[in-house]
Structure formats: C-alpha cells, structure tokens
Amino acid sequence: MSRPLTEQEIVRREARAALEAQGVNPYPYAWPVDTHAADILAAFDDAVHQPQQDEAPPYRVSLAGRMMSKRVMGKAAFFDLQDATERIQVYVRRDDLPDGFYNEVFKKLLDIGDIVGIEGFVFRTRMGEITVHAERLALLAKALRPLPVVKEQDGTVYNEVTDKEFRYRQRYVDLAVNPDVRAVFVRRAQMISSVRRFLDERGYIEVETPALQPIYGGAAARPFTTHHNALDMELYLRIADELYLKRLIVGGFEGVYEIAKDFRNEGLSRFHNPEFTMLELYVAYKDYAWMMELFEAMIEHVAVTLHGTPEVSVGEHVISFERPWRRLPLLEAVEDKTGFNLFGKSRDELADIARTLEVAVDKTMGAGKIIDEIFGTCVEPHLIQPTFITDYPVELSPLAKRHRAKPGLVERFEAICNGKELCNAFSELNDPEDQRARFEEQARLRTAGDEEAMQVDEDYLRALEYGMPPTAGLGMGIDRLAMLMTNQASIRDVILFPLLRPEGSPAEQFKEKVLRQLEDLFGDVERDPEVRYEDAAYPIKVDFKVKTRAGHTIWVKAEYMGERKRLGIDTTQHIAATLSTLSRRREWSSSDRILLVTNSWLPVEERGEFANYGIRSFVLGRTFQETKERLIEVLADIELQELQP
C-alpha cells in the first residue's frame, strides 16, 4: 500500500533522478575503506602529520560514512562524516573535485543522511579541529528519507530522538543518529565475548541444542507452538535448554554450556521480552555451593573487563560485583522483611499470609508458588547489591536436588541484583524416581489450571535412568546482565529489535505511549490485567496494573480522545461505573487507586464525574518529566518512592 510522500521525500527522489541523469550511480558497489574516524582522531599527531616543512608526507586516508551535517561557503564546504566509530569533519573544495561535481552534485543533490566515501589527507584547521581534506568524494547510497538529525550546542542536545516507540520500531534510525545507543550494543557484544572466554578458559564446551522441541521443559513458562508439516506433528519453541544439556552430561561431557535464544509466551514488560538470550551451564561432579563461587567470579570478571573495576553504576546505585556476595536463605529473607515464618505452613495458611501482605494469590497456586509471590513482592525489589537467595521449597523447584540437611527444601539459589533475578541455579536432581514424582506433581498442577507447570518428559527420565553424575546447573539471562553492565532501565534498550505490537490506530499508539511512560516511572507494569468482579460475569476492562514498592496497587485506564474536546456524559458515566466496580472487589485495598489517563484535558464536569466515583484523571505529559509531575500531583496522598528521577 503506497503512502503519501512528504515534501522532503519528493525532493530527494527528484535529486536521485537528477543524479542518474548526470551519470552518477546513487547506489554503487564498494569503496576502498582503509581506516575509521576514531583511528584518525587517535593517531593524528601535529608534530608528525602537520610539520612546517612542505616536503613532509601527508597523512592520507580513505573512509566512508553518513553525512550528518553540511555547511557550504561558496567555493568550499565542511560536513561531518559519521562512520561506525566516530564523527569527523571533512573539508571539500570545488577545485579539488571533477569539473562541475561540487556545484551540480555536492551542493545541489547531496543531502544530510546520504552515505559517501572520501579520499584525502588529514590536517588540523585554524580552529583546532582535526579534519580530512577530501580530494575525492563519491556518493555511495542516496537517502530517500530524511533523518531526524540530532543537534548539539554548548553541551545541550536538540531534536534528539527520544520517543521510545519510534526508537524501538525504527531501530536503524535510532542507531544512525544516537552513537550512545550503538555503544550499548557494542558493549553487549563485548560482555558476551567475556562470558565465553571465562567459560572456554575453564575447559567447558559450547554446544547447540534444539530450538524446536516435541516436549518443552526446563522452566515454568508457557511455550509458543508451531506445526511441522512434513512430520505432521506439533512442536514447541524451547523455553529453556536445560533438559537437553543434562542429556549431554549423561552422555559423558563434564562441562557444557549454551548461549541461545529461548522463547516464552508471556507478557511484555520492562524486564521481559518473549524472545530472549540465555546462558545455561552444567558441570558434572559439582554442587550449587561450587556454582555460587563460579558465578560470582564470572560476573566480577565481566564487570572488570568492561569497566576496569567491579563497581558499576546502575541508575541511582553503585553496585559492587566484588566477591564474595551475600548468601541468604529464602525463608529467612522473607521472615526478616515481613515478620512471617513460612516454613512448614500449609497452602491455605500461606494464602492467608499472602492476603495479609496484600500479595495477590489465586486458586491455581500451590504452596511453593505462593511463597515465590510473597518473596517477589515483599523482598526481591529491595535487594540491590548482588545477593544469593538460597534453599527454595521443593514444590517450586521440580528439577533441583533435595537439600542434604533441610527437609522440604532443595539446593537451589537465585542471584538477585538491583531488585531482579539475574540467574537461577541448582544442585541438579539426578534421581530418576524422584524426578518422575516431581513431574507428576507438575502434571497435577497443570490439571488444576497452572499453565506454566512442566510436562512429563519420558525421554529425559529414560536418560536419567542410565545415570547422571552429581551436577551443578545454572541459567542466566544475558539481557538482564546487559541491562546492568550498560546501565539501561529497560530490556528493550539492550535488545536490538524487541517485540512490539503491530503499528495500529492512534488509540493503540496512545496506549503504547502510556505503557512506556509507566514503565519508565515504575518499572514492571502488568498489561491488560483480567479483573473479575464477583457479582459480575464479565471481566472489568483495565489497561494497566502497577504495584508500587510501598504496597499500593494502581489501576490505569488509557482513553484516547482523538480530536474530541470531551468524552460525552454517556461515555463518562459508563467508564466511571465500570471502573468503580474495582473498589467493590474482595481483594480491593484502601491503598488501591484508579487512574484515567487521556491525551487531552477533560471538561471540568467530566473530571468531576470521575472524581465522584473515586477515579483520578490526568493528561499524559508530552515528556517523561511532565507526566511524572502530573502523576505526583494526582496521587499526592500515597507514597511513590520508586518513581525514576
């Protein structure tokens, strides 16, 4: 489907036609690059490359990149060329180029965003800037769309591409105009290389296991399904590599790892993308205590490799990855934070404690899942420095070995850092009879409605029956580690092409913008939460749910008004009546709040109608800071300690 062109796009297409009419190929085949901008800036030496003697040989270079600015001054011009490493100034003079090229091609037909190649020599201008004097200039690719060019003056950035929806959807533009974004992904690649070197140096073998699996397992998650036509069979995209890697330990490998894509059919958030990168490592004849020491050594190594120090700035915190890290048993951590001792409690007792702590539970949750919810809500967000949380309930860990000294628990740890899980590790369960019993309990939970419970994998059980040695296993989110090591607040900022909803109507785009700003402010945001009111057969439609650190639940409805100046009293009363049923739910707490977010100001009478129902309304700001200020104003009666600066 064709779209109307902007004036700039029309002009650039006319320029392309004019170039071709003059015999200039707007898309030639290659250019002899022999250096990069950063290399030139680092290597240029006035004493060597710009001596007073005329006979001194010039510092000759050939490079290519994108034209990011253009300043024409009669018979000469300057432009900034940006390649993969840096920007450098280029000087162009009419008399150095082929006859007519400067006036007819460079001045009239080359635009900001075009990719060019240059050959020439390096010098320093009278203003002190290292510059390439171009003696040869060629167009390598004509840009038919204009870039949203970033301008900087006196340290202030203007016209910066800050709309996250635009940046994620058009990452190619984001990378082209934001060198800092490119630097994040370069550092991510260096981080993965550092992890690989650490493991390779210890003799562990990198392997590849199937991404398409007939039975999914190794984690508690819903899979993506697909169909193989030739074999006429259902297959799943892997949710974890674990069970295949442990088959290799059965086969005689003593240390294997895989860095691979996993896929989980779950919601999107600041910390979750359905397609993500995992490291999984399994080492024979070791246990979880040994794996703790290996893991903290590896992450300290990565931090020092990337930053030269184990201390890394992450948001408002300075996190030290220096060994040793704190070790804290899960149930002890919960008791320290909440005052409740959960050990030995029945499922119903745990559910009552969860409700007292205002932690949401439902009938599908077993005892272990409830403990995990309590920990995730009340403890995990407060663990900023790296901490090993150890010794989990057996119900929560169907693949971990029973604890050698603590009945009812397993030998498992998670590394928590900056309030989020970084890795999960076990002394691996290698008793096939115990493993079968755990799988069967998972099957019971699936029957009860837990869609994330594991399936029974008969082939894996058969492998265990041949004998698997004592083994330590580890799974780590590469994307989570990249967030820490590059100081990024969202997983989308360390994934080049994160999954997004299709580009849709203005109403959908508005909801996406509300979601992005809520995530920036609060962190995790639940999208499209299903809310059932016990006296109604239908779910209440709410767009977002936020749980604050202070224990408040904020329910958010995003309403796009288009060109309307008002919603209309019928619409207002319908929305207000629907949303107000939230406050009559059994789980409703006095700390809950309901927000209506619109794209333009409501009339006073409509705002008053919502206020009568206890619903607060405000207009989404044009900037993150504006939204933050308005949110603080409408929620002035509750504590919002987690709002990002």
N, C-alpha and C positions, 0 to 999 in steps of 0.2 A: 504494500500500500504506500503510495507516494505521499509526501508531506510537503506543505508549502515551504519554500526556501526563504531564509532571511536575506536582507539586503547584502550583508557581508558574504553570505554563501553564494549569492548570484555574482557578486563582483569577483570572487575567487575563481569561479568557474569560467567567467569571461577571461580572466588572466591566464588560466590554463589553455584556453583556446588560442589566445594571442601568442603564448609561448610556442605551441605546436606550429602555429602559422609561421613563426620565425625560425623553425627548425630546431627548437630546444625541446629535448625529450624531458617531460616533467617527472618521469619515473625511470631513470637509467639503472644500470645493473650493479655497479660496485664502485668503491672508492678506496684508494690505497692508504688506509689509516696506519700510521706508524707510531702514534703517541696519543695521549689524552690530556685534557686540560689540567687535571690535577698534577700530572707528571711535569708539565711545563712550568706550572706555578712553583712547584717544589724544586725544580732543577735550575731555574734561571738564576744566573749569578752575574751581577753587573760587571765585576772585575774580569770575567771570562767572556761573557756574551755581548757586552756593550763597551768595549775598550775605546779609547780615544783614537787609536791608530786605525786608519781606513782599511789597512790590509788584513785586519783580523777577520777570520772566517765567521759568517753569520750562523746563528742557531736556527737551522732550518727544520720545519715540521710539516706534517700533513695530518689533518684531523677532520672529523665530521661531527655534526650535531644539529640541534634545533636552534633556529634563530629566535631569540627571546626578546629582543628589543632592536630598534633601528633608528639611528639618528643621522639624517642626511644634511650635509652642509656644503652645498654647491658641488664642487668637483671631488669631494671626498666625503666619506661617511664612516661611522662607527656602528657596530652592532655587537650584541652579546650572543655568544655561541655556547649552548649547554650540551655537554655530552653526558655519558653515564657517570662521570666522576665529579665534574665541577663546571662552573661557568668561567669563560674567559672573554676578554674584549678582543674584537677584531677590527682592524683598520683597513678600509678599502679606498683606493684612489683610482679615479677614472682612467688615468694614463697607463696604469699597470694592467688593465684588462683588455680583452679584444675590442676592436673598434665598435662602438655602439652598445656594448653589453652593459656598461654602467648606467647610461641614460635610459635605454629602452627596456632592459631586463631588470637590473638590480633596483633601480629607483621606482619603476612603474609596476612591475609584475611579481616581485618577491615580497612576501608578507611575513609578519610575525607568526611563528609556528611552522614555517617551511623548514625542511631538513636540507642542509647544504654541506658541501665539502670544500675545504680550503687548503691551499699550499702556500707557504711563505716563510718568513723569518720572524724571530721574536725580538722585541725591543721594549724599553720602558719609556712611556710618554713623559712629557714635561710635568704632567700632574702626578707622576709616580706610579702609574698603573702598568703592570705587565700586559703586553698586547701583542697579538700576531698581526704582522703586516701581510695581508693577503695579496699574493702575486697571481694566484689562480683561484677562481671561485666557480663552483658548479652547483646547480640545483639537483638534489638527489630525490626529493619527494615533495610534491606540492600539497599543502594542507588545504583541503576544501572547506573545513570548518574552522572558525577562529577559536583559539584557546582562551580560557578565562585567565588572562595574564596577571600574575602577582607583581605588584609594585612595592618597592621598599624605599623609604626615605627617612633618614635620621633614626634608623632602628625601628620605625613603625611600618607595619605591613598593611598595604591597601589592596582591596579587591581580592583578598585571599579566598580560595575555595574552601569554605568551612561547612557548607551544607553536607551533612554526613550521608544523607540519602543519595545525593548527586555523586559524592566521592566513592561510595560503595558500588553504585550501579555503573559508573564510568571510571573504574579504577585506572584505566590507561591515561585518562586526563589527570587524575589525582597524582599519579606518578610523574607525569610530564611536568607539572607545574609546582609540585611540592618535593624538593630534594630531601626533606626530612623524612617523608614517607618512604622514599626509595631506601634511605639509610636504615629504616626499621627492618625492611625485608633483607637487606644485606646482612644485618646483624643476626637476624633469624637464621639465615643460611650458615653463618659462622658458628652459631650456637649448636646447630645440628651436627656440623662437622666436628666440633669439640666433643660432643657426646660420643660420636662414632669413634674418634681417636681414643678416648678414655676406655671404651669397651674393647676395641681392637687390640690395644696395647696389653690387655689382660688375657688375651687369647680367646675371647668369646667370638663366635661365628655368626655373622649376619646372614639370615635366611629369608625366604619368602614363603608365605602360606596362602591358601586360597581366600580370595575375597568373596567368591560365590560359594555358599555352603548349603548342603542339604538340611543340616540342623544347626541352628545358631546357638551359641552359648559362650560362657566365659565372663558374662556380666549380666546385671539386671537391667534390661532395656528392651524396648520394642524394636523389632527389625523392620527394614524395608524388604518387600517381597518382589520377586520377579519370576518370569517363566522361561524355561529353556525349551524352545520349540522342537528341536530335533529329538531330544530325550523325553519330551512331554512331561516335565517334572517341575514342581515348584522349588525355587531356590531363594536363599536369603543373602542379602549383603551382610558381611560379618559385622557383629557388634563388638567383637574382641578377637584377638589372635590366640588366646591362652590355650585352648584345648589342643590345637594343632601343634603348638610349640612344645607342650608337655608330651605329646606323642613322640617328638624327636628325642626328648630325654629318655623315654622308654627305649628308643632305638639305639642309644649308646652315646649320643652327644652329651658332653658335660657342661657346656655353656653355650646357649643360643640366644639371639635377640633379633627383633624385627622392628623397624621404623616404618609404619604403614598407615594408610587411610582406614579408618573404621567409620561405620555408619549407624546412627541410632535415630529412630523415627520419633523424635521428641521435639519439644518446643524450642523456639529461638530466644536467646537472651544475651545479655552482655557477656555471659560466661559459657554459652552453649551454641554450637553450630552442628546441625545434623551430620555433616561430613567433617571429620577432624583427624588430626595426626596423633598417633600413639607410639610410644616406645614400650615394648614388652620384653622382659629379660628373665631367663630361667637358668639357674645354676645348680647342678647336682651336688649332693653331699653338703649342702649349706642350709641354714635356717633363717628365720626372719630377723633375729638379732644381728647376724652377719650382714644381711641385706641392708639393715639400717645404716651400718657403718659404711658400706659401699656407696649407698645412695647419697649420704651427706658429703662424702668425699667427692663424688661425681659433680654434685651441684656447686660445691665450693670451687672445684676445678673450672667449671663453666664460667662462674662469676669472675674468677681471677683472669681467665683467658680473655673474656670480653671487656672487662672493666679495669683490670690491673689490681683489683682489690676484691675481697669477699663482701664488701659493703656496697649495696646497690640502692639507689633512690627509687622508690615506688610510690607515686602520689605524694602524700604528705609525710610518709615514713621513710626512714633509712633502715633497710633490712640487712642484717648481717647473716651471711651464709657460712660463717666460720664454724668449724667443728669444735666441740660436739654440740648437737642440738638437744633441746629439752625433750625428755621422754615422759609421757603422762598417760596412764590407763584411761580408757574411755569412760567407765562408770565413775571413776574418781574425778575426772574433769567435769562431768555433769553434776555430781554432788557438790563440788567446790563452787560451781556457778549458780545452782538452783536450790541447793539445800536438800534435794531429794536423793535418797539412796535407791537406785533402781534394781539392784541385784536381787534376784530371786522373786521379783514381782510377777504376778500373773498378767495375762494380756489385758484383762479388764482393769486391774489396778493401774497398769501403765497408761491405759486410755484415760482414766480419771485424772492421773497426774498431768498428762498432756493437756487436758482441758483446763486444769487449774493454771497451767503455764501459758494458756491461750495458744497452744500449738494445735493446728488442725489435724484431726485423725478421721478415718472412715472405717467402715466395717471390713473392707478388704485387707486392712493392715494387720500383719501378725505382730507378735511382741517385739521381735527384732527391728521391724520397720518403724514401729512407734519410738523405740529408743533412738534410732537413727534420726527421726524427725525432731525429737527433743534436742539431740546434740546439734543438729544442723541449724536449728532456730536459736537456741539459747547459748551455745558455746562457740561453735565454729567461727562466727563473724568476729569474735573478739581475739582470735589467735593471729596476731600479726607477725611476730617473729617465727621462724621455722620451728615447728613442734611436731614430734612424732606422737600421735594418738594411737595407743596400743590396746590389744586384748579385747576383741569385739564379741558380742553374743553369737553363739553358734548358728542361731536362726538367720542371722544376717549375712553369713559367710559360708555358702554351701560348698566352696572349693578350698577352704582352709583347714589345716590340721588342728585337731582339738588341742587345747592348751595342756601342756605337760603337768601343770601344777594348779590350775584354776578350773574346776568343773563348770560346765556350761559356757565356757569361753573358748575362743580359738586364737591361734598365734597369727595375728594379723596386725598391721599398722597402716595408718594413713599419715602422710606428711601434709600438714596444714600450714599455709603461709599466706599472709595478707588476707586472712579470713576465708580462704578457699582451699579445697583439696588439690594437692599437687601430684600425689601418687598414692597407689594402693598396693600393698604387698603382703604375702603370706609365707608361712611355712606350709608348703603345698600338701594337700591331702593326697596320700598315696595308698590308702586302704580301700580297695575296690568295694568291699561290702558297706563300709561307712559311706563311701561316695554314692552308692546306689540308694541308700536310705535317705541321704540328703536330696538327691534328685527327686525321689518320690515325694518328699515333703514339699519341694518346689512345685511339683505337679499338683499337689493338693491346693497350694496357694493359687495356682493358675485357675483351678476349677472354682475357687472362691471369688475370683474376679481380679486377681493381681496380674495384669497384662505383662509386667516386667519379670515375672518369675521364669526360671530356666526350664528348658525341656530336658527330658531324659535322653542322653546320648549313649546308645548301646555300644557304638564302635569305640568311644572313648573308654567306657567301662571295660570293654574287651582288652584294650591296650593296657589299662591298669592291672588287669589280671595276669599279664605277662611279667609284671613287676616294674615299678618305677622307683628309683632310689630316692632317699630323702632329698628334697629340692626346695630352694628358695625362689620365689617368683615375684615379679614387680611389673606394674603397669603405670606409666607416667604420661600425662597429657603434654605433648610437645607445644601445643598452642598456649596452654596455661603457663608453661615455663617461659615461652617467648613474651607473654604479657609482662611477666616480672622482669625479665632481662632487658626489655626495651621500654619499660615504664609506660605501658599502654593500658588504658582503663577498660577497653572492650576487646573481646576476641576477634571482632570484625576488623580491628586495626592490625592484626597480625596474620590474617588470612587474606591472600590476595583477592580472591573472588568469593566472598561469603554468600551463602544462600539468602535470597531476598524474595519477597512476594513479587508476583508479576506487576509491572507498572500498570496502574489502574486509573480509576476515576479520581477527580480531585478529593473526594471524600476519603478514599483509601490512602491517597498520598498524605492527607492531613493526619490520619491515624498513625501512619508510619512516622511522621514528624513528632507527634505527641509521644510515641513509644521511644524514639531516640532520645528526646529530652528527659523523659522519666528515667531512662537507663543511666543517662549521664548524671542525674541528680541522686538516684537511689541505689543504683547497681542492678540487682535482679528485679525483673518485672515479669509477672505472670500474664500471658496474653490470652484473651478470650476465656477467662475462668468460668466454669459452669457453676452456677449458683442456683440451687433449688430451694424454694420456699415450701415448708411442709404443708401449707394449706393450698398450694397451687400445683397443678400437674405439669406446668411448663417451667423451663429454666428462665431465670431473670437475666437479661442480656446486659452484660457489663464488658467493657473493652479491656480493662487492665486491672490488676490487683498488685498492690505494693505492700510489703511487710517491712516496717521500719525497725531499726535496732532497738528503739525504745518500746517495742511491742505493739505499736499501732498498725492497724490494717487500713489502707486507703483504697477505696473502690473508685475507679475512674471510668467515666463515660465520655467519649470524644464525639462531639457533634459538629459536623461541617455545615455551615450555613450558606455557602455559596455567595451569591450576590444579595441574599435576603438581609433585611435590616432587623428581622425578628423571626422567631420560630413560629409564632402564632399560638394563641392561647390553647387550642385543642392539642397541638403537639406538646406544648409546655406541660399541660396537665397530665398527658399520657406518660411522658418521660418521668415527670416528678412522681406520679403514682406508682409507676413500675419500679423506679429506683428506691423509693421509700420503703418498699416491702423488704428490702435488705435488713432494715433495722428491726424487723419482726421475726427474723430467723433465730433459731435456737442458739446458734453459735455466735450471734451478734454480741459484741462487747461495747462497753461505754467508750472504749478507746478507738473504735472504728469511726471512719469518716467517709463521706461520699462526695466526690468532686465531679462537676460537669465542666469540661474544657471545650471552649468554642474557638472559632477562628476570627470572630469579630464580637464587639460588645453587644450584649443583650439589652433591650429596653429595661428601664427601671422596674416596670410592673412584672416583667418576666423573671427578672432576678429575684424580685420579692416573692413570686410564686414558688420558686425553687427553695428559697430560704424558709418559707413556711413549712416545707417538708423536711427541713434539716439538711438540704443539699447546698453545698457551696459552689459557686461558679466563678470562673475567671477565663480570661482570654490568653491563649498561648502567646508567649512573647516572640518577637522577631529574632531575639538572640537568647542563648542559654542563660545569660545573666538576668535578662528581663523576666524570663519565666521563673527563675529562682526567686527573685524579689516578690513577684506576684503570689507565688506559692506560699512563701513565708507569711505574707500578709493574710491570706485566706485561711491558713492553718496556724494562726498565731497562738491558739490555745493548746497546742501539743508540741512535744519536743521533736525537732528534726535534726538530730545530731549527725546523721550520715550525709547530709547534703554536701555535694562536692564543692570545693572553692571555685 
